[in-house]
Amino acid sequence: LDCGGAYIKLAAKADQKTFSGDTPYQIMFGPDMCGSTKKTHVIFNYPAKDENLEAKKEIKCETDQKSHLYTLHLKADATYEVFIDEESKQTGKLEDGWDFLQPKEIKDPKESKPEDWVDAKKIPDPDEVKPEGYDDIPAQIEDPDAEMPDDWDEEDDGEWEPPMIANPEYKGEWEAPMIENPEYKGEWEHPMIANPDYAPDTYAKYTDLEYVGFELWTVNSGSVFDNVLVTDDKAYADKMAKETWAKIKEGESDAMEAWKKANEPEEEEMDEDELADPEVEEHDEL
């Protein structure tokens, strides 16, 4: 697979005559690659949310032209494991890997912060008073070091005024210093209650799977899909992998190299005249 997707879909209901990418399914699994996208889809339909949920953590897929075996193992203890070529790529709890569940607890909608709750850690010191004359200090003053230019003509230029500079005595708008608030009660925490919509026993449980379908799309031809197995016996799946994919894998690299040698055109040998740069012209010395 070079640029395309190959997904197996397990469904409870399906019209085989109109089966398409829009047909509802319960589980979708398979590689998706093209451009920057290079991942293995593991998607579960969750009726409680009416959504198809993708894995939170991306699972990379293989991107070469060789045969690869993709395996999704769903376990009775609500855990999962994804294998590629019989090597584990991701494992964990289903509830951690997908957004199946609502939170276990929610904020109590009947509770709210009391109106008299004090959550300000500090307050202005009520014993401090703004100094007398504080507001009379200007923000800017005339530059005491400035002098009227020698060429200043008051008849032509008007009365000379020294430029203004920041007043080093100005301290800004007065604010009382802050002190610890004796009435401070701490940050108010919203009481939590059990979420009535939390349903831990409702996800990834499919009791009526009857159909297996494929959604395939590809830009380049030549992709082959075979040895499809849906079973509840991991040991049997491993056995079948050794009897099918493992045998295909043996010698595949050598076979690919042999095919390239037999089908790719050989490079023609060039004589010395052909090796000369045709863009370079020879000139007689003057």
C-alpha positions as CSV (number, residue, x, y, z in Angstrom):
1,L,0.0,0.0,0.0
2,D,1.5,3.3,-1.1
3,C,-1.2,5.9,-0.9
4,G,-4.6,4.6,0.4
5,G,-6.6,3.0,3.1
6,A,-7.6,-0.6,3.9
7,Y,-10.1,-1.0,6.7
8,I,-12.0,-4.0,7.9
9,K,-15.4,-3.2,9.3
10,L,-17.6,-5.4,11.6
11,A,-21.3,-4.6,11.5
12,A,-24.5,-5.9,12.9
13,K,-26.6,-5.0,9.8
14,A,-25.6,-4.4,6.2
15,D,-27.1,-4.4,2.8
16,Q,-24.5,-6.1,0.7
17,K,-25.9,-4.5,-2.5
18,T,-25.4,-0.9,-1.2
19,F,-22.5,-1.4,1.2
20,S,-20.3,1.7,1.2
21,G,-18.1,4.0,3.3
22,D,-21.3,5.4,4.8
23,T,-22.7,2.1,6.0
24,P,-22.9,2.0,9.8
25,Y,-20.5,-0.3,11.6
26,Q,-19.4,-1.2,15.1
27,I,-15.6,-1.6,14.7
28,M,-13.2,-0.4,12.0
29,F,-9.6,-1.4,11.8
30,G,-6.8,-1.0,9.3
31,P,-3.9,1.2,7.9
32,D,-4.4,4.6,6.4
33,M,-1.5,6.3,4.6
34,C,-1.0,9.1,2.1
35,G,1.3,12.1,2.4
36,S,1.8,13.0,6.1
37,T,-0.9,10.6,7.2
38,K,0.6,7.3,8.3
39,K,-1.6,5.6,11.0
40,T,-3.6,2.6,11.9
41,H,-7.2,3.3,12.5
42,V,-9.0,1.7,15.4
43,I,-12.5,3.1,15.6
44,F,-15.4,2.0,17.8
45,N,-19.0,3.0,17.4
46,Y,-20.5,4.0,20.7
47,P,-24.3,4.2,20.6
48,A,-24.5,6.2,23.9
49,K,-22.8,9.1,22.2
50,D,-23.9,8.2,18.7
51,E,-20.3,8.6,17.6
52,N,-17.5,6.7,15.9
53,L,-14.6,7.2,18.3
54,E,-11.0,7.3,17.1
55,A,-8.1,6.3,19.3
56,K,-6.6,9.1,21.4
57,K,-3.1,8.0,20.7
58,E,-2.0,7.5,17.1
59,I,-0.8,4.1,16.1
60,K,1.8,4.2,13.3
61,C,1.4,1.9,10.3
62,E,4.0,0.3,8.0
63,T,4.8,2.3,4.9
64,D,7.0,0.0,2.7
65,Q,5.8,-2.2,-0.1
66,K,6.0,-5.5,1.7
67,S,3.3,-7.7,3.2
68,H,2.2,-6.8,6.7
69,L,-0.1,-8.4,9.3
70,Y,-2.4,-6.2,11.3
71,T,-4.1,-7.6,14.4
72,L,-6.6,-6.1,16.9
73,H,-7.1,-8.0,20.1
74,L,-10.1,-7.0,22.2
75,K,-10.1,-8.7,25.6
76,A,-12.9,-9.6,28.0
77,D,-11.4,-7.4,30.7
78,A,-12.0,-4.3,28.6
79,T,-8.3,-4.0,27.5
80,Y,-6.9,-4.0,24.0
81,E,-3.7,-4.6,22.1
82,V,-2.7,-3.8,18.6
83,F,-0.1,-5.9,16.8
84,I,1.7,-5.2,13.5
85,D,3.6,-8.2,12.1
86,E,3.0,-9.9,15.5
87,E,4.8,-7.1,17.3
88,S,2.8,-5.2,20.0
89,K,2.4,-1.6,19.0
90,Q,-0.1,-0.3,21.6
91,T,-1.9,-1.8,24.6
92,G,-4.0,-0.5,27.5
93,K,-7.5,0.0,28.8
94,L,-10.3,0.7,26.3
95,E,-11.7,3.5,28.5
96,D,-8.3,5.2,28.5
97,G,-7.7,4.8,24.8
98,W,-11.0,6.2,23.6
99,D,-13.5,8.8,24.9
100,F,-16.2,6.2,25.6
101,L,-17.3,7.4,29.0
102,Q,-18.7,10.5,30.5
103,P,-16.8,11.6,33.6
104,K,-17.4,9.6,36.8
105,E,-18.2,12.8,38.8
106,I,-19.8,16.1,37.8
107,K,-20.3,19.4,39.6
108,D,-23.5,19.4,41.7
109,P,-25.9,21.5,39.6
110,K,-27.8,22.3,42.8
111,E,-24.8,23.9,44.5
112,S,-23.3,27.4,43.9
113,K,-20.8,29.6,45.6
114,P,-22.4,31.5,48.6
115,E,-22.8,35.2,48.0
116,D,-20.9,36.0,51.2
117,W,-18.0,33.7,50.3
118,V,-14.7,35.6,50.6
119,D,-12.1,34.4,48.1
120,A,-9.8,37.5,48.1
121,K,-6.5,36.6,49.7
122,K,-5.4,40.2,50.2
123,I,-7.2,43.5,50.7
124,P,-6.1,47.2,50.9
125,D,-4.9,48.1,54.4
126,P,-7.8,50.1,55.9
127,D,-5.4,51.8,58.4
128,E,-3.4,53.4,55.6
129,V,-4.3,56.9,54.4
130,K,-3.1,58.8,51.3
131,P,-0.5,61.3,52.4
132,E,-1.5,65.0,52.3
133,G,-0.5,66.7,49.1
134,Y,0.1,63.4,47.3
135,D,-2.1,64.3,44.3
136,D,-0.4,67.7,43.9
137,I,2.8,66.1,42.6
138,P,2.7,66.4,38.8
139,A,3.7,63.5,36.5
140,Q,5.9,65.8,34.4
141,I,8.0,68.9,35.2
142,E,10.0,71.4,33.1
143,D,13.6,70.3,32.5
144,P,15.7,72.3,34.9
145,D,18.8,71.8,32.8
146,A,17.3,73.1,29.6
147,E,18.3,76.5,28.2
148,M,16.8,78.6,25.6
149,P,18.8,78.3,22.3
150,D,21.0,81.2,21.4
151,D,19.2,81.7,18.1
152,W,15.7,81.8,19.6
153,D,13.9,85.0,18.7
154,E,10.8,85.5,20.9
155,E,9.3,88.0,18.4
156,D,9.4,85.4,15.6
157,D,9.4,82.1,17.6
158,G,7.2,83.1,20.5
159,E,7.8,82.7,24.2
160,W,10.3,79.9,24.8
161,E,9.2,77.1,27.1
162,P,11.6,74.4,28.4
163,P,10.8,70.8,27.4
164,M,9.0,68.6,29.9
165,I,10.5,65.6,31.6
166,A,9.3,62.8,33.9
167,N,9.0,64.0,37.5
168,P,11.3,61.8,39.6
169,E,9.1,62.7,42.6
170,Y,5.9,61.4,41.0
171,K,4.9,58.0,42.3
172,G,1.8,57.3,40.3
173,E,-1.8,56.9,41.5
174,W,-1.8,56.2,45.2
175,E,-2.8,52.8,46.3
176,A,-3.0,51.5,49.8
177,P,-0.6,48.7,50.6
178,M,-2.1,45.2,50.6
179,I,-2.4,43.0,53.7
180,E,-3.7,39.5,54.4
181,N,-7.4,39.3,54.3
182,P,-8.6,38.1,57.8
183,E,-11.9,37.0,56.2
184,Y,-10.4,34.9,53.5
185,K,-11.9,31.4,53.3
186,G,-9.8,29.9,50.6
187,E,-10.8,29.0,47.0
188,W,-14.4,27.8,46.8
189,E,-14.6,24.2,45.5
190,H,-17.7,23.1,43.7
191,P,-19.1,20.0,45.4
192,M,-19.0,16.9,43.1
193,I,-21.6,14.2,42.7
194,A,-21.8,10.9,40.9
195,N,-22.6,11.4,37.2
196,P,-25.8,9.7,36.4
197,D,-24.7,9.4,32.7
198,Y,-21.5,7.5,33.7
199,A,-22.1,4.0,32.3
200,P,-18.9,1.9,32.5
201,D,-20.5,-1.3,31.4
202,T,-21.9,-0.1,28.1
203,Y,-18.9,0.4,25.8
204,A,-17.2,-1.8,23.3
205,K,-19.7,-4.6,23.8
206,Y,-21.1,-5.9,20.5
207,T,-23.4,-8.9,20.8
208,D,-24.9,-9.0,17.3
209,L,-21.9,-8.7,14.8
210,E,-22.9,-10.6,11.7
211,Y,-21.1,-8.9,8.7
212,V,-17.6,-8.3,7.7
213,G,-16.9,-5.6,5.1
214,F,-14.0,-3.7,3.6
215,E,-13.5,-0.1,2.8
216,L,-10.6,0.2,0.4
217,W,-9.3,3.1,-1.4
218,T,-5.9,3.5,-3.2
219,V,-4.2,5.8,-5.6
220,N,-1.9,3.1,-7.0
221,S,-2.8,-0.3,-8.1
222,G,-1.2,-3.6,-7.0
223,S,-2.4,-3.8,-3.4
224,V,-3.4,-7.3,-2.2
225,F,-5.5,-8.2,0.8
226,D,-5.9,-11.8,2.0
227,N,-6.0,-14.1,5.0
228,V,-8.8,-12.3,6.9
229,L,-9.7,-13.8,10.2
230,V,-12.2,-12.8,12.9
231,T,-12.1,-15.1,16.0
232,D,-12.4,-15.1,19.8
233,D,-9.3,-17.3,20.1
234,K,-6.0,-15.4,20.1
235,A,-3.9,-18.6,20.1
236,Y,-5.7,-19.7,17.0
237,A,-5.1,-16.3,15.4
238,D,-1.3,-16.7,16.2
239,K,-1.3,-20.2,14.7
240,M,-3.0,-19.0,11.5
241,A,-0.5,-16.1,11.2
242,K,2.4,-18.6,11.2
243,E,0.7,-20.7,8.6
244,T,-0.2,-17.8,6.3
245,W,1.5,-14.4,6.6
246,A,4.8,-15.9,8.1
247,K,5.2,-18.1,5.0
248,I,4.5,-15.1,2.7
249,K,7.0,-13.0,4.6
250,E,9.8,-15.6,4.2
251,G,11.9,-14.7,1.2
252,E,9.8,-11.7,0.3
253,S,12.7,-9.3,0.3
254,D,14.7,-11.6,-2.0
255,A,11.8,-12.0,-4.3
256,M,11.3,-8.2,-4.6
257,E,14.9,-7.7,-5.4
258,A,14.8,-10.5,-8.0
259,W,11.7,-8.9,-9.6
260,K,13.4,-5.5,-9.8
261,K,16.4,-6.9,-11.5
262,A,14.3,-8.8,-14.0
263,N,11.9,-5.9,-14.8
264,E,13.8,-2.7,-14.3
265,P,15.8,-1.6,-17.4
266,E,19.6,-1.9,-17.1
267,E,21.7,1.2,-17.2
268,E,23.5,1.4,-20.5
269,E,27.2,1.8,-20.5
270,M,28.5,5.0,-22.1
271,D,31.8,5.4,-24.0
272,E,34.3,8.1,-23.3
273,D,32.9,10.5,-25.9
274,E,29.4,10.2,-24.4
275,L,30.7,10.8,-20.9
276,A,32.1,14.1,-22.0
277,D,30.0,17.1,-20.9
278,P,28.0,18.1,-24.0
279,E,27.6,21.6,-22.7
280,V,31.3,22.3,-22.6
281,E,32.7,23.6,-25.9
282,E,36.4,23.4,-26.8
283,H,38.1,26.6,-28.0
284,D,41.5,27.3,-29.5
285,E,43.8,29.4,-27.5
286,L,44.3,32.9,-28.8
